[in-house]
Amino acid sequence: MVDMERVESIVEEYGGESRQVIAILQAIQEEYHYLPREIFTYLSKRLGISEAQIYSVATFYENFSLEPKGKYVIKVCDGTACHVRKSIPILQRLREQLGLSEQKITTDDLLFTVETVSCLGACGLAPVIMVNDVVHPAMTPDGAVELLEELRAGEVAPL
């Protein structure tokens, strides 16, 4: 459920200006972990730009999501260094443990989202995964399972 008063306060934080649409979308996504569909109509009226313009921004930038994401977004690097050092078995184990697939990337309880990325820029630490904004180097499939258990237990704070 989207709290439109909260959305309005986010818009106000950025001066209610259409030129701030990217920052506004980022703040809304940080609040809800995705961009709920109902915000597009509201933002269009509030900022004085078309829904199509807002939607085009939201779909152009890869970091925006129109689908709900979990509290913990796990990015598995599959760049060359990570791939060669066996990142795919890590991805497979995560999906197996969470009941996810290439098509279904978020758990039903909205606790975890597992994505692959082309590169996390930590090639010397390969294979790596990132949970929210924290890099976990030299990962293994067993290490990934341990990390899931720590996250479930609340031992690793989300950012």
N, C-alpha and C positions, 0 to 999 in steps of 0.2 A: 504494500500500500504506500503510495507516494504522498508525502506530507507537502502540499503545495505551499504552505506557509514557510516551510524550510527551504523549498525551491526559491521562493520570493526573497528570502533573506540572503541566499547565495547570490541571486541576481543583484540585489542591493549592494552586497560586498564589492561587486565589480562595477558599480556605478550605473547599472541598468543600461549599459551601452552595447549596441550590436557589435561594435568592434571587439568586444570582450567575449564573444560567443565561445571561442575555444576554451578560455579559462573557466567560463561558466560551466560548460559541458564537463570539463575535467573535475571541477568541484562537485558537481552533481554525481558524476560517476564514482568519485571517492566516497561520497555519502551512501550510495545505493549499490555499489559494485558493478553497475551497468547503467545504461541510459534508458529508463522506462519510456515506453511509447507515448504516454500521456503528457510528458513534458514538452514534446515538440509543438503541439498546438498552443500550449501556454506560453512558451518562449517566443513563438512566432508573434503572438499578439503583444506580448510584453516588450519585446525588443524591436518590433516593427520590421521584421524581415520574414520572408516566406518560410513555411515549413520545409520546402524543398531545399532551400539554402542551408538550413540547420541540419537537415538529414544528410546533405552532401558533405558537410564538414564531418559529421559523426561517422559516415561510412568511408571517407577518404583516409582518415588517420587510423592506423592499425591498432593503436592503444585503446580506442573507444570500442565498447561492446554494447550491442543491442539486446544481448541475452544475459540473464542473471549469472553472476559469477560467485564462486565460493568465498568464504572468509579468508581462506588461504589459497592464493593463486600460485600454483607450482608450475614453473617454466622449466622444461627439460631442454637443454641445449643439444641440438643435433648438427652443429657446425662441424667442419672437417675434423678438428682436433678431438672434439667430444665423441663424434661418431666413430672415429678410429679407435678410441679408448672405450668403446662399448656403451654408449649412451642409450641405445635402443633396448637392451635388456632392463635398464633402469625404468624406462618409459613403460615397458610391458609389465613389469612388476607393480608399478604404481597403479596402472589401469586394472590389473588383476585384483589387487588389494581393495580398490575402491569401487569395483564393478563398473568401470568406465570403458569407453571404446573411442575410436577415432571420431565417431559421430556424436557420442554422448560424452561431453568433457567435464560436466559438473555433477557432483553427487546430489541426490534428491534433497538432502538436508541442508544444501547450500554451504557445506563446510569446506569442500575442496573443489578446485578446478585444476585440471591438468592440461597444459598446452605444450606444444613443441615450438621452439624458436630457432631461427637460423644461426644465431650467434649471440652469446652473452658478453663477449669481449674478455673472457677469462681463460683463454686457451692454455696458458701455462698451468692452470689448475684442473684441467680436464680429467674426467668428465664432471661437469658442474650442473647443478640445478639451482634455481632461485625460488625462494618462497617469499612472496610479496617482494620486498626489496633486499632480501638477505641472500647472499651467494653461499652455497654449500659446496665446497670443493672436493675433488677426489671421491666422488660419490660412487657407491656400488648398489646393486639391487637390495642387498640386505640392509645397507645403510639407509636407503630410501624408506624401507619398512620401519626401521627404528625411528626415523624422523617423523613419519606419520603417527607413530605411537606417542611421541613426545608432543606433537601438535594437538592430538586428541586429548592428551592429559593436561594441556595448557602449560607445558613446561617451556615452550618456545613462544614468546609473545609475538603477536602479529604487529606489523608496522602500520 
